[in-house]
Amino acid sequence: RGNEYKVDFISKSKVVIVVNDDKVTPAIEAISKAAHTGEIGDGKIFITSVERVVRIRTGELDESAV
């Protein structure tokens, strides 16, 4: 009745990068080239919009906060 299982967990990291629209494609290419091994766990890239940016220390907003 009892079975032994070997469970190998793949460690994961989350990296968040915010770039201007004109830098999205070069960023994707650079990340893909650096992370590609062809093995399970190479990762995924999600592209989303950033609606607002607030620099807490100075109160700067949006472009000036980046």
A tleap script that builds the chain and sets N, CA, C and O, in Angstrom:
source leaprc.protein.ff14SB
mol = sequence {
  NARG GLY ASN GLU TYR LYS VAL ASP PHE ILE
  SER LYS SER LYS VAL VAL ILE VAL VAL ASN
  ASP ASP LYS VAL THR PRO ALA ILE GLU ALA
  ILE SER LYS ALA ALA HIE THR GLY GLU ILE
  GLY ASP GLY LYS ILE PHE ILE THR SER VAL
  GLU ARG VAL VAL ARG ILE ARG THR GLY GLU
  LEU ASP GLU SER ALA CVAL
}
set mol.1.N position { 0.812 -1.204 0.000 }
set mol.1.CA position { 0.000 0.000 0.000 }
set mol.1.C position { 0.847 1.256 0.000 }
set mol.1.O position { 0.483 2.236 -0.650 }
set mol.2.N position { 1.934 1.260 0.687 }
set mol.2.CA position { 2.738 2.469 0.775 }
set mol.2.C position { 3.648 2.621 -0.427 }
set mol.2.O position { 4.284 1.660 -0.862 }
set mol.3.N position { 3.708 3.801 -0.950 }
set mol.3.CA position { 4.621 4.111 -2.040 }
set mol.3.C position { 5.534 5.246 -1.624 }
set mol.3.O position { 5.136 6.146 -0.884 }
set mol.4.N position { 6.756 5.192 -2.109 }
set mol.4.CA position { 7.679 6.276 -1.843 }
set mol.4.C position { 7.701 7.205 -3.053 }
set mol.4.O position { 7.726 6.766 -4.203 }
set mol.5.N position { 7.690 8.477 -2.759 }
set mol.5.CA position { 7.747 9.475 -3.813 }
set mol.5.C position { 8.927 10.390 -3.567 }
set mol.5.O position { 9.225 10.756 -2.430 }
set mol.6.N position { 9.584 10.750 -4.636 }
set mol.6.CA position { 10.648 11.730 -4.547 }
set mol.6.C position { 10.099 13.034 -5.133 }
set mol.6.O position { 9.701 13.083 -6.296 }
set mol.7.N position { 10.085 14.065 -4.327 }
set mol.7.CA position { 9.555 15.348 -4.763 }
set mol.7.C position { 10.716 16.335 -4.843 }
set mol.7.O position { 11.339 16.660 -3.832 }
set mol.8.N position { 10.993 16.798 -6.039 }
set mol.8.CA position { 12.042 17.790 -6.236 }
set mol.8.C position { 11.380 19.127 -6.557 }
set mol.8.O position { 10.758 19.288 -7.607 }
set mol.9.N position { 11.521 20.063 -5.657 }
set mol.9.CA position { 10.958 21.384 -5.884 }
set mol.9.C position { 11.973 22.244 -6.615 }
set mol.9.O position { 13.171 22.180 -6.340 }
set mol.10.N position { 11.491 23.036 -7.533 }
set mol.10.CA position { 12.344 23.974 -8.246 }
set mol.10.C position { 12.233 25.312 -7.538 }
set mol.10.O position { 11.134 25.839 -7.361 }
set mol.11.N position { 13.371 25.863 -7.131 }
set mol.11.CA position { 13.321 27.165 -6.468 }
set mol.11.C position { 12.888 28.223 -7.476 }
set mol.11.O position { 13.223 28.147 -8.658 }
set mol.12.N position { 12.147 29.201 -6.997 }
set mol.12.CA position { 11.620 30.231 -7.878 }
set mol.12.C position { 11.960 31.603 -7.336 }
set mol.12.O position { 12.064 31.808 -6.127 }
set mol.13.N position { 12.129 32.526 -8.246 }
set mol.13.CA position { 12.363 33.920 -7.898 }
set mol.13.C position { 11.416 34.774 -8.707 }
set mol.13.O position { 11.016 34.409 -9.813 }
set mol.14.N position { 11.063 35.904 -8.152 }
set mol.14.CA position { 10.228 36.850 -8.877 }
set mol.14.C position { 11.026 38.134 -9.038 }
set mol.14.O position { 11.513 38.706 -8.062 }
set mol.15.N position { 11.150 38.573 -10.267 }
set mol.15.CA position { 11.869 39.799 -10.573 }
set mol.15.C position { 10.878 40.755 -11.221 }
set mol.15.O position { 10.205 40.398 -12.188 }
set mol.16.N position { 10.791 41.960 -10.691 }
set mol.16.CA position { 9.887 42.970 -11.255 }
set mol.16.C position { 10.739 44.071 -11.863 }
set mol.16.O position { 11.595 44.650 -11.195 }
set mol.17.N position { 10.498 44.353 -13.134 }
set mol.17.CA position { 11.241 45.376 -13.855 }
set mol.17.C position { 10.236 46.311 -14.509 }
set mol.17.O position { 9.282 45.863 -15.144 }
set mol.18.N position { 10.452 47.606 -14.352 }
set mol.18.CA position { 9.596 48.596 -14.993 }
set mol.18.C position { 10.443 49.348 -15.999 }
set mol.18.O position { 11.466 49.932 -15.641 }
set mol.19.N position { 10.021 49.338 -17.265 }
set mol.19.CA position { 10.740 50.045 -18.324 }
set mol.19.C position { 9.761 50.848 -19.159 }
set mol.19.O position { 8.567 50.550 -19.190 }
set mol.20.N position { 10.271 51.869 -19.836 }
set mol.20.CA position { 9.446 52.632 -20.770 }
set mol.20.C position { 9.035 51.737 -21.938 }
set mol.20.O position { 9.681 50.727 -22.215 }
set mol.21.N position { 7.952 52.121 -22.619 }
set mol.21.CA position { 7.406 51.313 -23.704 }
set mol.21.C position { 8.448 50.965 -24.770 }
set mol.21.O position { 8.442 49.852 -25.297 }
set mol.22.N position { 9.332 51.895 -25.090 }
set mol.22.CA position { 10.310 51.635 -26.145 }
set mol.22.C position { 11.405 50.658 -25.722 }
set mol.22.O position { 12.197 50.222 -26.557 }
set mol.23.N position { 11.457 50.317 -24.461 }
set mol.23.CA position { 12.470 49.384 -23.950 }
set mol.23.C position { 11.915 47.988 -23.693 }
set mol.23.O position { 12.661 47.095 -23.292 }
set mol.24.N position { 10.608 47.782 -23.920 }
set mol.24.CA position { 9.985 46.498 -23.599 }
set mol.24.C position { 10.587 45.359 -24.423 }
set mol.24.O position { 10.987 44.337 -23.866 }
set mol.25.N position { 10.652 45.526 -25.731 }
set mol.25.CA position { 11.167 44.447 -26.582 }
set mol.25.C position { 12.629 44.126 -26.272 }
set mol.25.O position { 12.961 42.949 -26.133 }
set mol.26.N position { 13.522 45.123 -26.157 }
set mol.26.CA position { 14.901 44.776 -25.792 }
set mol.26.C position { 15.007 44.098 -24.419 }
set mol.26.O position { 15.846 43.218 -24.224 }
set mol.27.N position { 14.167 44.503 -23.481 }
set mol.27.CA position { 14.188 43.881 -22.155 }
set mol.27.C position { 13.761 42.419 -22.243 }
set mol.27.O position { 14.379 41.555 -21.622 }
set mol.28.N position { 12.714 42.138 -23.005 }
set mol.28.CA position { 12.250 40.756 -23.179 }
set mol.28.C position { 13.350 39.913 -23.810 }
set mol.28.O position { 13.611 38.794 -23.368 }
set mol.29.N position { 13.996 40.450 -24.844 }
set mol.29.CA position { 15.056 39.709 -25.516 }
set mol.29.C position { 16.229 39.423 -24.577 }
set mol.29.O position { 16.764 38.314 -24.574 }
set mol.30.N position { 16.625 40.407 -23.791 }
set mol.30.CA position { 17.752 40.230 -22.870 }
set mol.30.C position { 17.433 39.213 -21.778 }
set mol.30.O position { 18.259 38.359 -21.457 }
set mol.31.N position { 16.234 39.309 -21.213 }
set mol.31.CA position { 15.834 38.371 -20.150 }
set mol.31.C position { 15.735 36.960 -20.708 }
set mol.31.O position { 16.224 36.010 -20.096 }
set mol.32.N position { 15.101 36.821 -21.873 }
set mol.32.CA position { 14.941 35.497 -22.481 }
set mol.32.C position { 16.288 34.856 -22.782 }
set mol.32.O position { 16.487 33.668 -22.529 }
set mol.33.N position { 17.216 35.646 -23.323 }
set mol.33.CA position { 18.536 35.122 -23.660 }
set mol.33.C position { 19.292 34.685 -22.402 }
set mol.33.O position { 19.942 33.639 -22.400 }
set mol.34.N position { 19.208 35.477 -21.345 }
set mol.34.CA position { 19.933 35.164 -20.109 }
set mol.34.C position { 19.320 33.989 -19.356 }
set mol.34.O position { 20.045 33.223 -18.720 }
set mol.35.N position { 17.997 33.834 -19.415 }
set mol.35.CA position { 17.317 32.825 -18.599 }
set mol.35.C position { 17.127 31.490 -19.310 }
set mol.35.O position { 16.838 30.486 -18.659 }
set mol.36.N position { 17.279 31.457 -20.614 }
set mol.36.CA position { 16.973 30.241 -21.379 }
set mol.36.C position { 17.990 29.140 -21.122 }
set mol.36.O position { 19.191 29.319 -21.324 }
set mol.37.N position { 17.478 27.989 -20.670 }
set mol.37.CA position { 18.303 26.790 -20.541 }
set mol.37.C position { 17.710 25.641 -21.340 }
set mol.37.O position { 18.392 24.656 -21.623 }
set mol.38.N position { 16.425 25.770 -21.708 }
set mol.38.CA position { 15.734 24.691 -22.394 }
set mol.38.C position { 15.157 23.663 -21.445 }
set mol.38.O position { 14.576 22.668 -21.879 }
set mol.39.N position { 15.312 23.894 -20.165 }
set mol.39.CA position { 14.809 22.965 -19.147 }
set mol.39.C position { 13.555 23.530 -18.496 }
set mol.39.O position { 13.249 24.716 -18.623 }
set mol.40.N position { 12.838 22.661 -17.801 }
set mol.40.CA position { 11.686 23.102 -17.021 }
set mol.40.C position { 12.166 24.101 -15.990 }
set mol.40.O position { 13.190 23.886 -15.341 }
set mol.41.N position { 11.434 25.193 -15.833 }
set mol.41.CA position { 11.795 26.188 -14.836 }
set mol.41.C position { 12.482 27.416 -15.399 }
set mol.41.O position { 12.929 28.280 -14.645 }
set mol.42.N position { 12.570 27.503 -16.725 }
set mol.42.CA position { 13.179 28.693 -17.326 }
set mol.42.C position { 12.401 29.958 -16.980 }
set mol.42.O position { 12.977 31.045 -16.941 }
set mol.43.N position { 11.130 29.832 -16.734 }
set mol.43.CA position { 10.335 30.972 -16.280 }
set mol.43.C position { 9.377 31.499 -17.318 }
set mol.43.O position { 9.240 30.954 -18.414 }
set mol.44.N position { 8.721 32.568 -16.942 }
set mol.44.CA position { 7.744 33.241 -17.792 }
set mol.44.C position { 7.963 34.738 -17.669 }
set mol.44.O position { 8.483 35.222 -16.664 }
set mol.45.N position { 7.561 35.462 -18.699 }
set mol.45.CA position { 7.605 36.919 -18.663 }
set mol.45.C position { 6.178 37.410 -18.830 }
set mol.45.O position { 5.494 37.039 -19.783 }
set mol.46.N position { 5.733 38.241 -17.905 }
set mol.46.CA position { 4.406 38.837 -17.975 }
set mol.46.C position { 4.571 40.317 -18.287 }
set mol.46.O position { 5.383 40.992 -17.656 }
set mol.47.N position { 3.821 40.825 -19.239 }
set mol.47.CA position { 3.875 42.236 -19.612 }
set mol.47.C position { 2.572 42.885 -19.151 }
set mol.47.O position { 1.489 42.481 -19.573 }
set mol.48.N position { 2.680 43.882 -18.291 }
set mol.48.CA position { 1.508 44.600 -17.814 }
set mol.48.C position { 1.780 46.095 -17.843 }
set mol.48.O position { 2.930 46.529 -17.915 }
set mol.49.N position { 0.721 46.867 -17.786 }
set mol.49.CA position { 0.849 48.321 -17.734 }
set mol.49.C position { 0.977 48.778 -16.291 }
set mol.49.O position { 0.414 48.172 -15.379 }
set mol.50.N position { 1.719 49.846 -16.100 }
set mol.50.CA position { 1.819 50.473 -14.792 }
set mol.50.C position { 0.981 51.738 -14.858 }
set mol.50.O position { 1.282 52.652 -15.627 }
set mol.51.N position { -0.064 51.789 -14.058 }
set mol.51.CA position { -0.996 52.920 -14.112 }
set mol.51.C position { -0.437 54.171 -13.440 }
set mol.51.O position { -0.542 55.269 -13.986 }
set mol.52.N position { 0.150 54.012 -12.274 }
set mol.52.CA position { 0.682 55.155 -11.529 }
set mol.52.C position { 1.938 54.730 -10.810 }
set mol.52.O position { 2.112 53.567 -10.444 }
set mol.53.N position { 2.815 55.708 -10.614 }
set mol.53.CA position { 4.020 55.495 -9.830 }
set mol.53.C position { 4.096 56.613 -8.806 }
set mol.53.O position { 3.916 57.781 -9.150 }
set mol.54.N position { 4.358 56.272 -7.559 }
set mol.54.CA position { 4.503 57.268 -6.499 }
set mol.54.C position { 5.801 56.984 -5.766 }
set mol.54.O position { 5.993 55.887 -5.242 }
set mol.55.N position { 6.690 57.961 -5.724 }
set mol.55.CA position { 7.899 57.830 -4.917 }
set mol.55.C position { 7.533 58.331 -3.524 }
set mol.55.O position { 7.296 59.524 -3.334 }
set mol.56.N position { 7.489 57.453 -2.580 }
set mol.56.CA position { 7.010 57.765 -1.242 }
set mol.56.C position { 7.851 58.855 -0.571 }
set mol.56.O position { 7.304 59.777 0.033 }
set mol.57.N position { 9.167 58.751 -0.674 }
set mol.57.CA position { 10.058 59.680 0.019 }
set mol.57.C position { 9.815 61.131 -0.381 }
set mol.57.O position { 9.801 62.016 0.474 }
set mol.58.N position { 9.621 61.384 -1.692 }
set mol.58.CA position { 9.504 62.765 -2.166 }
set mol.58.C position { 8.099 63.159 -2.585 }
set mol.58.O position { 7.810 64.346 -2.739 }
set mol.59.N position { 7.229 62.191 -2.770 }
set mol.59.CA position { 5.877 62.483 -3.227 }
set mol.59.C position { 5.783 62.665 -4.732 }
set mol.59.O position { 4.719 63.010 -5.246 }
set mol.60.N position { 6.890 62.436 -5.456 }
set mol.60.CA position { 6.870 62.575 -6.907 }
set mol.60.C position { 5.925 61.562 -7.521 }
set mol.60.O position { 5.737 60.468 -6.990 }
set mol.61.N position { 5.335 61.937 -8.645 }
set mol.61.CA position { 4.355 61.080 -9.299 }
set mol.61.C position { 4.792 60.734 -10.720 }
set mol.61.O position { 5.478 61.508 -11.387 }
set mol.62.N position { 4.380 59.564 -11.155 }
set mol.62.CA position { 4.495 59.084 -12.526 }
set mol.62.C position { 5.904 59.232 -13.105 }
set mol.62.O position { 6.850 58.719 -12.507 }
set mol.63.N position { 6.085 59.911 -14.243 }
set mol.63.CA position { 7.384 59.993 -14.923 }
set mol.63.C position { 8.491 60.520 -14.010 }
set mol.63.O position { 9.609 60.004 -14.042 }
set mol.64.N position { 8.203 61.521 -13.211 }
set mol.64.CA position { 9.241 62.093 -12.351 }
set mol.64.C position { 9.613 61.143 -11.203 }
set mol.64.O position { 10.670 61.302 -10.592 }
set mol.65.N position { 8.769 60.176 -10.910 }
set mol.65.CA position { 9.048 59.223 -9.840 }
set mol.65.C position { 9.908 58.053 -10.330 }
set mol.65.O position { 10.490 57.318 -9.532 }
set mol.66.N position { 9.975 57.896 -11.629 }
set mol.66.CA position { 10.750 56.790 -12.186 }
set mol.66.C position { 12.168 57.250 -12.297 }
set mol.66.O position { 13.030 56.494 -12.744 }
savepdb mol mol.pdb
quit
